Amino acid sequence: MSRPRRLKWGVPEQPTPKHPYRDTALVYLGLAVVVVIVAVATGGALVNALVIAGLFWLAATTYGILNWRRKLRKLP
């Protein structure tokens, strides 16, 4: 009889992206554009949507960059 397999619950190691900061900023820029599109499509004010999306992008990108810096400092 063969032994049962054991599940591996850990996350596999992934290589660090070449441009983590740029990639983070672009992903959050795309999400900010989605916020503007949804706001305008549902009848919201364009200026308000742009301000909210800009603040969202700034906060999220800042958090993402700080998170990447922390991760990259831990690498050997």
C-alpha positions in Angstrom: 0.0 0.0 0.0 1.3 3.5 -0.8 1.6 6.3 1.7 -0.9 9.0 1.6 0.3 12.4 0.2 0.8 15.3 2.5 -0.7 18.7 1.6 1.7 21.6 1.3 0.1 24.7 2.8 2.9 27.1 2.2 2.9 29.7 -0.5 5.4 28.9 -3.2 8.4 31.2 -3.5 8.1 33.6 -6.4 10.8 35.7 -7.9 10.8 39.4 -7.2 9.5 41.4 -10.1 11.9 43.6 -12.0 10.0 46.8 -11.3 7.9 46.3 -8.2 7.3 50.0 -7.6 6.2 50.8 -11.1 4.0 47.7 -11.3 2.3 48.7 -8.0 1.6 52.2 -9.2 0.2 50.9 -12.5 -2.1 48.4 -10.9 -3.5 51.0 -8.5 -3.8 53.4 -11.4 -6.0 50.9 -13.2 -8.2 50.5 -10.2 -8.5 54.3 -9.9 -9.6 54.4 -13.5 -12.3 51.8 -12.8 -13.5 54.0 -9.9 -13.9 56.9 -12.2 -15.6 54.9 -14.9 -18.1 53.4 -12.4 -18.8 56.8 -10.8 -19.5 58.4 -14.2 -21.5 55.4 -15.4 -23.8 55.6 -12.4 -24.4 59.3 -12.7 -21.8 60.7 -10.3 -19.9 63.9 -10.8 -16.7 63.5 -12.8 -14.7 66.0 -10.7 -15.6 64.2 -7.4 -14.7 60.9 -9.0 -11.3 62.2 -10.1 -10.5 63.6 -6.7 -11.6 60.4 -4.9 -9.7 58.2 -7.4 -6.6 60.3 -7.1 -6.6 60.1 -3.3 -7.2 56.4 -3.5 -4.3 56.0 -6.0 -2.0 58.0 -3.8 -2.8 56.2 -0.6 -2.8 52.7 -2.1 0.5 53.3 -4.1 2.2 54.7 -1.0 1.1 51.7 1.1 2.2 49.3 -1.7 5.7 51.0 -2.1 6.3 50.9 1.6 5.2 47.3 1.7 7.6 46.4 -1.1 10.5 48.3 0.6 9.9 46.3 3.8 9.9 43.0 1.8 13.0 43.9 -0.3 15.0 44.8 2.9 14.3 41.3 4.3 15.8 39.6 1.2 19.5 38.5 1.4 
